[in-house]
Amino acid sequence: MKKFLQLAIVLFTSAAFSQAGHIMQGVGSVNMSMGGASTAQPIDISGALQWNPATISTFNSKILNFDIGAFFSSPELSSSLPAGMLGTGMPAVSGITKDDRGVSPMPAAAMVWGKEDSKHTFGVSAFGISGFGVTFPEEENNPLAGTSFDPTANSNAINYPQQATGFGLVESDYMLLQVGAAWAYEITSNFSIGIQPTVNYASLELAPNPLSSPSSTLGYPVSNKATAFGYGAQFGLFYNSDGGIKIGASYKTAQKFSDFEFSNTYLDGSEAADVAFNMDYPAILSFGLGYSTDNFDFAVDLRQVDYENTAGFEEKGWNATGSVKGFGWKNVNILSAGIQYKGIEKLPLRVGYTYSSNPIDDELAFFSIPATAIIKNAFQFGFGYHFNDNFTLNGVYHHGASDGKTEGNMLSPYAITASNPYGAIDGTKVGYEMTTDMVMLGISYTFTKK
């Protein structure tokens, strides 16, 4: 186990970006292909360890899973200004900036120890369960470009240089690695309980850093990469009837983190004041139903993600110094569903769907510019191939879409009034939308009993 954890930490912390979006819809090739549904249908150990530790009681061997994926995201950031805002007689301005981040790695690793004659089953996992990141370049067609500035062409004001009241380059990187150690106990042959303590490592980098107070002459500074450690736990119940119906429930507590402590630098190279920010991972409540026949496995999960009571997400608006208090996100409801067809020898086929509600109110869209990966609908197609009793290859293709733009007014701490608490600027708009694609391959190895 020690070597497994050491390898996982090296692998995940070396990945520049573990995923897009703050909540991972699934982990590993099999669980992703089932839409993330696994609370009551433990088809593989990775999904079981992620969503309900009680379900690992169904595995009676030593099993190792490792998956690696390539994740592609295509966020677009847009904004518009009304006529006259850039000066008397100036036309309305609008533009779109496309993300140029490229491909991100997406690894997952898990291991379970079980014996058929034992009521105890154990497991360890290392998953990149959360993250967000964007790279929106500075807008070249801006008012500081002199006579070459063309306000009638594509011109995204939110990416204007800070000297022209924009943000310039907008870049973010957030990654959360969670390592868990699970134990499941069979109270009866049909009913199991599980517990999984978790430890977490997260890193966050922002440019510019809106968590810092802006300078009246130099604007917002750029942060270094700050890190934080957290802890939490997950508890699960699982009932597996003799007739193929399965019921599961799990509760993952909020993952409590230490503060991110940022060192900041203004764009001219001068030092800015350090700042600390606390951002936890929200509690997740999951319920699941499963049903299995000789040829099919069905799974449906319902989850609620408690952002409204999570540090870093529950607060919203501006501090008195012009820094941002928090994202101000609502709770998220998630529906995951999947089907596995086992009628082809050695070649199970899987289809999955995931729906997620949008946690961002339109009036607060401005605060989430660094975290634009809000995917409403996701579709997955996967397969497995059993080479022998020990070795299985799994694969999945994922496509997700935000299904519309999250859009609201530009906000400014200098425009706050009693009737305008967030400083909305009339006539302006800022919004974002995206699609995601991923291909992932994984191996599952079952150790031969001696």
C-alpha positions as a printed NumPy array, in Angstrom:
array([[  0.   ,   0.   ,   0.   ],
       [  2.853,   2.402,   0.802],
       [  4.355,   1.997,  -2.679],
       [  0.9  ,   2.416,  -4.253],
       [  0.337,   5.726,  -2.449],
       [  3.831,   7.03 ,  -3.241],
       [  3.34 ,   6.272,  -6.951],
       [ -0.122,   7.877,  -6.963],
       [  1.092,  11.124,  -5.401],
       [  3.952,  11.46 ,  -7.887],
       [  1.659,  10.709, -10.83 ],
       [ -1.195,  13.022,  -9.883],
       [  0.853,  15.996,  -8.714],
       [  2.87 ,  15.873, -11.931],
       [ -0.321,  16.18 , -13.984],
       [ -0.846,  19.797, -14.968],
       [ -4.592,  19.487, -14.869],
       [ -6.671,  16.575, -13.673],
       [-10.051,  17.468, -15.111],
       [-12.399,  20.256, -16.177],
       [-15.31 ,  21.216, -13.999],
       [-15.237,  21.197, -10.222],
       [-16.956,  17.845,  -9.588],
       [-15.8  ,  14.735, -11.359],
       [-18.811,  12.877, -12.788],
       [-17.01 ,   9.538, -12.584],
       [-13.6  ,   7.932, -12.158],
       [-11.899,   5.453, -14.453],
       [-12.975,   4.012, -17.786],
       [-15.751,   1.727, -16.497],
       [-17.416,   4.181, -14.107],
       [-17.217,   7.015, -16.647],
       [-18.838,   4.806, -19.295],
       [-21.743,   4.164, -16.893],
       [-22.304,   7.909, -16.529],
       [-20.754,   7.793, -13.048],
       [-23.553,   5.596, -11.635],
       [-22.121,   3.184,  -9.064],
       [-23.727,   3.835,  -5.651],
       [-25.729,   0.591,  -5.99 ],
       [-24.075,  -1.089,  -8.974],
       [-20.375,  -1.885,  -8.328],
       [-19.289,  -2.962, -11.791],
       [-15.665,  -2.043, -11.076],
       [-13.577,  -1.181,  -8.026],
       [-12.838,   2.429,  -9.03 ],
       [-16.51 ,   3.414,  -9.2  ],
       [-17.203,   1.513,  -5.983],
       [-14.448,   3.289,  -4.065],
       [-15.464,   6.689,  -5.414],
       [-19.209,   6.551,  -4.733],
       [-19.944,   3.927,  -2.056],
       [-17.245,   2.107,  -0.042],
       [-19.8  ,  -0.475,   1.167],
       [-20.047,  -1.91 ,  -2.358],
       [-16.45 ,  -3.166,  -2.418],
       [-17.763,  -6.124,  -0.366],
       [-18.867,  -7.672,  -3.696],
       [-15.227,  -8.176,  -4.779],
       [-13.602, -11.386,  -3.509],
       [-10.1  , -11.061,  -5.   ],
       [ -7.134,  -8.747,  -5.031],
       [ -7.792,  -6.372,  -7.965],
       [ -5.737,  -3.476,  -9.336],
       [ -7.118,  -0.772, -11.651],
       [ -5.196,   1.905, -13.485],
       [ -6.668,   4.35 , -16.009],
       [ -5.26 ,   7.24 , -18.007],
       [ -7.24 ,   9.582, -20.225],
       [ -6.716,  12.537, -22.526],
       [ -9.184,  15.35 , -21.818],
       [-10.042,  18.043, -24.372],
       [-12.095,  21.095, -23.442],
       [-13.24 ,  24.003, -25.608],
       [-14.358,  26.873, -23.355],
       [-15.319,  30.21 , -24.906],
       [-15.398,  33.473, -22.956],
       [-17.438,  36.342, -24.388],
       [-18.335,  39.877, -23.382],
       [-19.959,  43.005, -24.779],
       [-20.059,  46.731, -24.01 ],
       [-22.868,  49.138, -25.026],
       [-22.372,  51.951, -27.481],
       [-20.594,  54.944, -25.971],
       [-18.942,  53.105, -23.096],
       [-15.489,  53.4  , -24.696],
       [-16.046,  57.071, -25.491],
       [-18.472,  59.447, -27.119],
       [-19.535,  58.198, -30.524],
       [-17.874,  54.791, -30.092],
       [-19.974,  51.807, -31.239],
       [-20.945,  48.786, -29.161],
       [-18.121,  46.294, -28.701],
       [-18.347,  42.509, -28.457],
       [-16.02 ,  39.548, -28.836],
       [-15.199,  35.944, -28.041],
       [-11.946,  34.47 , -26.737],
       [-11.273,  30.751, -27.131],
       [ -9.314,  28.762, -24.6  ],
       [ -5.902,  27.53 , -25.765],
       [ -5.056,  25.145, -22.935],
       [ -4.874,  22.001, -25.06 ],
       [ -4.972,  18.427, -23.789],
       [ -4.97 ,  17.529, -20.088],
       [ -4.094,  14.145, -18.542],
       [ -6.7  ,  12.369, -16.409],
       [ -5.367,   9.463, -14.291],
       [ -7.061,   7.162, -11.744],
       [ -5.693,   4.287,  -9.642],
       [ -7.372,   1.855,  -7.232],
       [ -6.803,  -1.449,  -5.486],
       [ -9.084,  -3.785,  -3.498],
       [ -8.34 ,  -6.819,  -1.311],
       [-11.183,  -9.282,  -0.736],
       [-11.644, -12.955,   0.123],
       [-14.716, -15.072,  -0.499],
       [-14.683, -16.559,   3.015],
       [-14.184, -13.2  ,   4.788],
       [-16.702, -10.539,   5.833],
       [-14.012,  -7.847,   5.498],
       [-12.89 ,  -6.121,   2.298],
       [-10.27 ,  -3.369,   2.018],
       [ -9.357,  -0.881,  -0.67 ],
       [ -7.172,   2.12 ,  -1.471],
       [ -7.598,   4.705,  -4.202],
       [ -6.016,   7.822,  -5.654],
       [ -8.346,   9.872,  -7.826],
       [ -8.279,  13.329,  -9.337],
       [-11.826,  14.098,  -8.186],
       [-11.991,  17.828,  -8.854],
       [-10.454,  20.629, -10.852],
       [-10.928,  23.541, -13.162],
       [ -8.705,  25.553, -15.438],
       [ -8.774,  28.01 , -18.321],
       [ -6.319,  29.951, -20.459],
       [ -7.93 ,  32.936, -22.193],
       [ -5.23 ,  35.064, -23.897],
       [ -5.186,  38.847, -23.656],
       [ -7.285,  40.567, -26.345],
       [ -5.008,  42.114, -28.979],
       [ -7.754,  44.24 , -30.575],
       [ -8.086,  46.63 , -27.635],
       [ -8.189,  50.431, -27.084],
       [ -4.454,  50.544, -26.236],
       [ -3.593,  49.272, -29.721],
       [ -3.846,  52.816, -31.117],
       [ -5.012,  53.306, -34.683],
       [ -5.119,  49.542, -35.305],
       [ -7.99 ,  49.16 , -32.812],
       [-11.18 ,  48.214, -34.676],
       [-14.217,  48.21 , -32.347],
       [-16.415,  46.767, -35.103],
       [-14.329,  43.577, -35.274],
       [-14.117,  40.82 , -32.666],
       [-12.978,  42.58 , -29.476],
       [-13.503,  40.849, -26.128],
       [-13.501,  43.582, -23.493],
       [-13.13 ,  41.232, -20.526],
       [ -9.681,  40.299, -21.902],
       [ -8.547,  43.897, -22.487],
       [ -5.317,  44.729, -20.632],
       [ -5.858,  45.82 , -17.032],
       [ -4.78 ,  49.337, -18.021],
       [ -7.871,  49.34 , -20.283],
       [-10.163,  48.095, -17.445],
       [-10.116,  44.433, -18.497],
       [ -8.43 ,  41.422, -16.886],
       [ -5.825,  40.776, -19.609],
       [ -4.732,  37.15 , -19.704],
       [ -7.165,  35.047, -17.649],
       [ -5.615,  31.815, -16.475],
       [ -6.455,  29.357, -13.713],
       [ -5.314,  25.924, -12.569],
       [ -7.026,  23.972,  -9.797],
       [ -6.393,  20.309,  -9.028],
       [ -7.591,  18.096,  -6.165],
       [ -6.083,  14.661,  -5.535],
       [ -7.957,  12.478,  -3.062],
       [ -6.419,   9.374,  -1.477],
       [ -8.797,   7.055,   0.359],
       [ -8.485,   3.889,   2.435],
       [-11.762,   1.947,   2.536],
       [-13.142,  -0.861,   4.693],
       [-16.383,  -2.734,   4.04 ],
       [-18.071,  -5.238,   6.342],
       [-20.785,  -7.735,   5.395],
       [-23.362,  -7.699,   8.178],
       [-25.327, -10.346,   6.274],
       [-24.796, -12.008,   2.913],
       [-26.982,  -9.252,   1.373],
       [-26.215,  -6.148,   3.442],
       [-22.884,  -4.321,   3.823],
       [-21.6  ,  -1.142,   5.406],
       [-18.463,   0.807,   4.481],
       [-16.277,   3.629,   5.679],
       [-13.479,   5.448,   3.893],
       [-11.264,   8.093,   5.546],
       [ -9.79 ,  10.452,   2.949],
       [ -6.823,  12.798,   2.727],
       [ -6.542,  15.434,   0.024],
       [ -3.965,  17.559,  -1.726],
       [ -5.   ,  20.584,  -3.793],
       [ -3.211,  23.281,  -5.765],
       [ -4.598,  26.577,  -7.09 ],
       [ -3.115,  29.261,  -9.326],
       [ -4.888,  32.4  , -10.613],
       [ -3.969,  35.134, -13.088],
       [ -5.083,  37.716, -12.265],
       [ -5.858,  36.856,  -8.651],
       [ -9.276,  38.359,  -7.769],
       [ -8.908,  37.087,  -4.203],
       [ -6.355,  39.88 ,  -3.687],
       [ -7.167,  43.556,  -3.282],
       [ -6.479,  45.533,  -6.487],
       [ -4.142,  48.492,  -6.701],
       [ -5.679,  51.698,  -8.043],
       [ -2.76 ,  52.017, -10.496],
       [ -1.514,  48.442, -11.038],
       [ -4.764,  46.459, -10.976],
       [ -4.999,  42.893,  -9.706],
       [ -1.793,  40.9  ,  -9.13 ],
       [ -0.911,  37.434, -10.419],
       [ -0.58 ,  34.616,  -7.898],
       [  1.916,  31.811,  -7.512],
       [  0.712,  28.208,  -7.271],
       [ -0.585,  27.748,  -3.726],
       [ -1.255,  24.349,  -2.129],
       [ -3.495,  23.072,   0.646],
       [ -4.146,  19.788,   2.455],
       [ -7.525,  18.484,   3.545],
       [ -9.291,  15.581,   5.187],
       [-12.734,  14.002,   5.325],
       [-14.547,  10.678,   5.107],
       [-17.215,   8.737,   3.245],
       [-19.834,   6.353,   4.651],
       [-21.931,   3.866,   2.708],
       [-24.741,   1.299,   2.884],
       [-25.382,  -1.395,   0.286],
       [-28.147,  -4.   ,  -0.087],
       [-27.793,  -6.683,  -2.765],
       [-30.957,  -8.772,  -3.076],
       [-31.009, -12.338,  -4.337],
       [-33.299, -11.254,  -7.191],
       [-30.842,  -8.822,  -8.823],
       [-32.176,  -5.574,  -7.303],
       [-29.562,  -3.461,  -5.52 ],
       [-29.95 ,  -0.388,  -3.316],
       [-27.168,   1.894,  -2.1  ],
       [-26.615,   5.167,  -0.293],
       [-23.489,   7.083,   0.635],
       [-22.474,  10.348,   2.252],
       [-19.134,  12.003,   1.58 ],
       [-18.457,  14.647,   4.179],
       [-17.15 ,  18.071,   3.269],
       [-13.392,  17.852,   2.771],
       [-11.94 ,  20.454,   5.139],
       [ -8.841,  22.191,   3.771],
       [ -6.148,  24.424,   5.133],
       [ -5.89 ,  27.887,   3.559],
       [ -4.359,  28.489,   0.157],
       [ -1.614,  31.023,   0.891],
       [ -0.817,  33.073,  -2.202],
       [  2.272,  35.124,  -2.938],
       [  1.276,  37.829,  -5.418],
       [  3.116,  39.932,  -7.978],
       [  1.841,  42.885, -10.   ],
       [  2.31 ,  42.842, -13.765],
       [  5.172,  45.36 , -13.496],
       [  7.123,  42.878, -11.349],
       [  6.584,  44.589,  -8.008],
       [  5.418,  42.56 ,  -5.029],
       [  1.826,  42.641,  -3.82 ],
       [  0.513,  41.684,  -0.402],
       [  0.149,  37.982,   0.342],
       [ -3.394,  36.672,   0.727],
       [ -4.977,  33.525,   2.204],
       [ -8.171,  31.906,   0.937],
       [-10.061,  28.902,   2.26 ],
       [-11.835,  26.662,  -0.258],
       [-13.216,  23.3  ,   0.866],
       [-14.665,  20.449,  -1.19 ],
       [-18.445,  20.124,  -0.763],
       [-20.327,  17.29 ,   0.935],
       [-22.052,  14.87 ,  -1.475],
       [-25.134,  12.759,  -0.716],
       [-25.775,   9.886,  -3.149],
       [-28.607,   7.4  ,  -3.604],
       [-28.489,   4.569,  -6.108],
       [-30.523,   1.771,  -7.638],
       [-29.167,  -1.152,  -9.603],
       [-30.584,  -4.19 , -11.335],
       [-28.698,  -7.07 , -12.933],
       [-29.682,  -9.935, -15.22 ],
       [-27.583, -12.466, -17.102],
       [-27.052, -10.032, -19.981],
       [-27.613,  -6.55 , -18.511],
       [-26.549,  -4.323, -15.642],
       [-28.63 ,  -1.165, -15.03 ],
       [-27.604,   1.686, -12.719],
       [-29.144,   5.005, -11.694],
       [-27.696,   7.466,  -9.167],
       [-29.044,  10.706,  -7.734],
       [-26.661,  13.103,  -5.975],
       [-26.758,  16.457,  -4.299],
       [-23.588,  18.513,  -3.991],
       [-23.764,  20.945,  -1.06 ],
       [-21.993,  24.062,  -2.362],
       [-24.242,  26.385,  -0.364],
       [-22.573,  25.376,   2.913],
       [-19.001,  25.048,   1.646],
       [-16.202,  27.528,   2.365],
       [-15.129,  29.361,  -0.783],
       [-18.462,  28.738,  -2.513],
       [-21.139,  29.864,  -0.043],
       [-19.957,  33.493,   0.171],
       [-20.466,  35.896,  -2.71 ],
       [-19.814,  39.492,  -3.622],
       [-16.933,  41.819,  -2.847],
       [-14.906,  42.64 ,   0.22 ],
       [-14.548,  46.307,   1.116],
       [-11.067,  46.359,  -0.455],
       [-12.291,  45.14 ,  -3.87 ],
       [-11.272,  41.493,  -3.516],
       [-13.746,  38.686,  -4.228],
       [-15.334,  36.89 ,  -1.248],
       [-16.211,  33.653,  -3.051],
       [-17.972,  32.01 ,  -6.   ],
       [-21.523,  32.16 ,  -4.577],
       [-22.592,  28.791,  -6.055],
       [-25.911,  27.012,  -5.499],
       [-26.256,  23.314,  -4.713],
       [-25.901,  20.97 ,  -7.691],
       [-28.232,  18.066,  -8.457],
       [-26.78 ,  15.246, -10.538],
       [-28.491,  12.34 , -12.305],
       [-26.241,   9.519, -13.516],
       [-27.464,   6.506, -15.465],
       [-25.766,   3.623, -17.247],
       [-26.383,   0.286, -18.956],
       [-23.902,  -2.543, -19.466],
       [-24.629,  -5.261, -22.021],
       [-22.857,  -8.582, -21.346],
       [-24.357, -10.675, -24.142],
       [-21.176, -10.683, -26.253],
       [-18.549, -13.071, -24.911],
       [-15.546, -11.238, -23.417],
       [-16.794,  -7.868, -24.751],
       [-19.134,  -5.93 , -22.394],
       [-20.549,  -2.73 , -23.931],
       [-21.622,   0.317, -21.908],
       [-23.632,   3.495, -22.435],
       [-23.942,   6.269, -19.852],
       [-25.586,   9.65 , -19.394],
       [-25.04 ,  12.38 , -16.799],
       [-27.133,  15.474, -16.098],
       [-25.906,  18.257, -13.807],
       [-27.73 ,  21.424, -12.79 ],
       [-25.908,  24.758, -13.087],
       [-24.668,  26.12 ,  -9.732],
       [-24.109,  29.661, -11.065],
       [-26.763,  32.39 , -10.898],
       [-26.697,  34.692, -13.921],
       [-26.158,  37.757, -11.73 ],
       [-22.996,  36.107, -10.295],
       [-21.581,  34.722, -13.566],
       [-18.78 ,  37.31 , -13.487],
       [-17.227,  35.758, -10.358],
       [-16.798,  32.322, -12.01 ],
       [-14.785,  33.404, -15.064],
       [-11.779,  31.319, -13.842],
       [-14.038,  28.235, -13.45 ],
       [-16.187,  28.076, -16.569],
       [-16.491,  24.289, -16.929],
       [-20.192,  23.841, -16.245],
       [-21.371,  20.765, -18.157],
       [-25.139,  20.141, -18.225],
       [-25.357,  17.02 , -20.407],
       [-22.688,  14.358, -20.829],
       [-22.79 ,  11.18 , -22.929],
       [-20.439,   8.211, -22.649],
       [-19.79 ,   5.091, -24.729],
       [-17.49 ,   2.392, -23.405],
       [-16.362,  -1.196, -23.731],
       [-14.284,  -3.846, -22.03 ],
       [-12.305,  -6.769, -23.346],
       [-11.511,  -9.744, -21.1  ],
       [ -8.26 , -11.23 , -22.337],
       [ -8.347, -13.882, -19.619],
       [ -9.424, -14.379, -15.993],
       [ -6.74 , -11.943, -14.859],
       [ -6.523,  -9.132, -17.378],
       [ -9.204,  -6.774, -18.745],
       [ -8.821,  -3.727, -20.972],
       [-11.461,  -0.983, -20.695],
       [-12.079,   2.132, -22.764],
       [-14.513,   5.053, -22.907],
       [-15.329,   8.077, -25.033],
       [-17.009,  11.063, -23.373],
       [-18.684,  14.142, -24.822],
       [-20.201,  16.892, -22.715],
       [-21.788,  20.27 , -23.382],
       [-22.907,  23.213, -21.282],
       [-26.097,  23.379, -23.399],
       [-26.251,  27.156, -23.465],
       [-24.326,  30.117, -22.129],
       [-24.014,  31.173, -18.498],
       [-24.238,  34.953, -18.809],
       [-24.659,  38.049, -16.653],
       [-23.535,  41.645, -16.261],
       [-19.945,  42.678, -15.783],
       [-19.423,  43.613, -12.132],
       [-17.235,  46.196, -10.418],
       [-16.652,  46.844,  -6.709],
       [-16.617,  50.566,  -7.555],
       [-20.221,  50.433,  -8.856],
       [-21.783,  49.026,  -5.676],
       [-24.822,  50.854,  -4.303],
       [-27.597,  49.93 ,  -1.896],
       [-29.769,  48.834,  -4.825],
       [-26.851,  47.289,  -6.757],
       [-25.011,  45.111,  -4.205],
       [-22.725,  43.345,  -6.707],
       [-21.84 ,  46.408,  -8.787],
       [-23.556,  45.326, -12.02 ],
       [-22.659,  47.598, -14.96 ],
       [-25.74 ,  48.355, -17.066],
       [-25.638,  47.3  , -20.702],
       [-22.627,  44.991, -20.316],
       [-22.519,  41.22 , -20.662],
       [-20.009,  38.493, -19.831],
       [-20.631,  34.806, -20.471],
       [-19.076,  31.428, -21.126],
       [-19.944,  28.039, -22.574],
       [-18.012,  24.955, -23.494],
       [-17.871,  21.392, -24.749],
       [-15.66 ,  18.595, -23.465],
       [-14.328,  15.398, -25.009],
       [-12.269,  12.63 , -23.503],
       [-10.808,   9.284, -24.454],
       [ -9.622,   7.003, -21.668],
       [ -8.117,   3.528, -21.466],
       [ -7.686,   1.434, -18.376],
       [ -6.463,  -1.937, -17.255],
       [ -7.892,  -4.12 , -14.52 ],
       [ -5.747,  -6.933, -13.186],
       [ -7.077,  -9.652, -10.872],
       [ -4.289, -11.412,  -9.01 ],
       [ -4.307, -15.206,  -9.17 ],
       [ -4.925, -16.849,  -5.821],
       [ -2.01 , -18.921,  -4.592]])
